[in-house]
Amino acid sequence: MSTMYTQIENVESYIYMGQRYSTRNKNQDKEIQRRITAGWTAFAKHRDNFKGNI
């Protein structure tokens, strides 16, 4: 019987269900900046929809 092992990578931060988690820094500045950037990116994708009279 052979046993399979999966090596788990040790990381400083990761995104889970849309929120950044950090193992070292408890400061939320990076998470806030990431969400702001994601919001502007989504807005920019639909920029043409917001031009002109609605």
LUMRO-363001 format. One record per residue: x, y, z of N, C-alpha, C in turn; residue number from 0; residue in one letter. Coordinates in steps of 0.05 Angstrom, whole numbers, plus 5000, padded with zeros to 4 digits. Example, Ala and Ser with C-alpha at 12.3 -4.5 7.8 and 13.67 -1.06 7.14 Angstrom:
2
(node (5264 4886 5156) (5246 4910 5156) (5264 4934 5156) 0 "A")
(node (5257 4955 5142) (5273 4979 5143) (5258 5001 5157) 1 "S")
END
This chain:
54
(node (5017 4976 5000) (5000 5000 5000) (5018 5025 5000) 0 "M")
(node (5014 5042 4981) (5030 5067 4980) (5015 5090 4992) 1 "S")
(node (5029 5107 5005) (5017 5130 5018) (5026 5155 5002) 2 "T")
(node (5007 5172 4995) (5013 5197 4981) (5013 5220 5000) 3 "M")
(node (5033 5237 4998) (5035 5260 5015) (5033 5285 4998) 4 "Y")
(node (5021 5306 5008) (5020 5331 4994) (5036 5352 5011) 5 "T")
(node (5055 5364 4998) (5071 5384 5011) (5055 5410 5012) 6 "Q")
(node (5054 5423 5035) (5039 5448 5038) (5060 5470 5039) 7 "I")
(node (5055 5491 5023) (5073 5514 5021) (5067 5533 5044) 8 "E")
(node (5088 5543 5056) (5086 5563 5078) (5086 5591 5065) 9 "N")
(node (5065 5606 5068) (5063 5632 5056) (5058 5653 5077) 10 "V")
(node (5064 5678 5071) (5060 5700 5090) (5032 5711 5088) 11 "E")
(node (5019 5710 5065) (4992 5719 5062) (4978 5703 5040) 12 "S")
(node (4951 5703 5041) (4935 5689 5022) (4908 5701 5021) 13 "Y")
(node (4893 5696 4999) (4866 5707 4997) (4847 5683 4999) 14 "I")
(node (4828 5685 5017) (4808 5664 5022) (4780 5678 5022) 15 "Y")
(node (4763 5669 5005) (4736 5679 5002) (4736 5710 5000) 16 "M")
(node (4754 5720 4984) (4755 5748 4978) (4768 5766 4998) 17 "G")
(node (4780 5755 5019) (4793 5771 5039) (4822 5762 5043) 18 "Q")
(node (4840 5781 5045) (4869 5775 5048) (4874 5769 5077) 19 "R")
(node (4887 5747 5082) (4896 5739 5109) (4927 5740 5109) 20 "Y")
(node (4938 5749 5131) (4967 5751 5134) (4975 5736 5160) 21 "S")
(node (4996 5721 5158) (5006 5706 5181) (5026 5723 5197) 22 "T")
(node (5036 5744 5186) (5056 5760 5199) (5046 5788 5208) 23 "R")
(node (5035 5802 5189) (5027 5830 5193) (4997 5831 5198) 24 "N")
(node (4989 5841 5221) (4960 5843 5226) (4948 5869 5217) 25 "K")
(node (4964 5886 5204) (4955 5911 5194) (4937 5907 5170) 26 "N")
(node (4915 5920 5169) (4895 5916 5148) (4899 5934 5124) 27 "Q")
(node (4920 5950 5123) (4924 5969 5102) (4926 5955 5074) 28 "D")
(node (4939 5933 5073) (4942 5919 5047) (4915 5908 5038) 29 "K")
(node (4899 5898 5056) (4872 5888 5049) (4855 5910 5039) 30 "E")
(node (4855 5933 5053) (4839 5956 5044) (4848 5965 5017) 31 "I")
(node (4874 5968 5012) (4884 5976 4986) (4877 5956 4964) 32 "Q")
(node (4877 5930 4970) (4870 5910 4951) (4841 5912 4943) 33 "R")
(node (4824 5918 4962) (4795 5921 4956) (4789 5946 4940) 34 "R")
(node (4803 5968 4946) (4800 5992 4931) (4808 5988 4902) 35 "I")
(node (4831 5975 4898) (4841 5969 4871) (4821 5951 4856) 36 "T")
(node (4811 5931 4870) (4791 5913 4857) (4766 5928 4849) 37 "A")
(node (4757 5947 4865) (4734 5963 4858) (4738 5980 4834) 38 "G")
(node (4761 5994 4833) (4767 6011 4810) (4771 5995 4785) 39 "W")
(node (4782 5971 4788) (4786 5953 4764) (4759 5945 4753) 40 "T")
(node (4740 5938 4771) (4713 5930 4762) (4699 5954 4749) 41 "A")
(node (4702 5978 4761) (4690 6002 4750) (4701 6008 4722) 42 "F")
(node (4727 6005 4719) (4740 6011 4693) (4730 5992 4671) 43 "A")
(node (4724 5968 4678) (4714 5949 4658) (4687 5958 4646) 44 "K")
(node (4672 5973 4661) (4645 5982 4653) (4644 6012 4648) 45 "H")
(node (4667 6024 4643) (4669 6053 4639) (4651 6063 4617) 46 "R")
(node (4649 6048 4595) (4633 6057 4572) (4603 6058 4579) 47 "D")
(node (4594 6042 4598) (4566 6042 4606) (4559 6067 4621) 48 "N")
(node (4578 6080 4632) (4572 6104 4649) (4576 6130 4633) 49 "F")
(node (4583 6128 4608) (4587 6153 4592) (4560 6161 4580) 50 "K")
(node (4556 6187 4578) (4532 6197 4565) (4508 6199 4584) 51 "G")
(node (4485 6206 4573) (4461 6208 4589) (4448 6181 4593) 52 "N")
(node (4438 6177 4617) (4425 6152 4623) (4395 6157 4624) 53 "I")
END
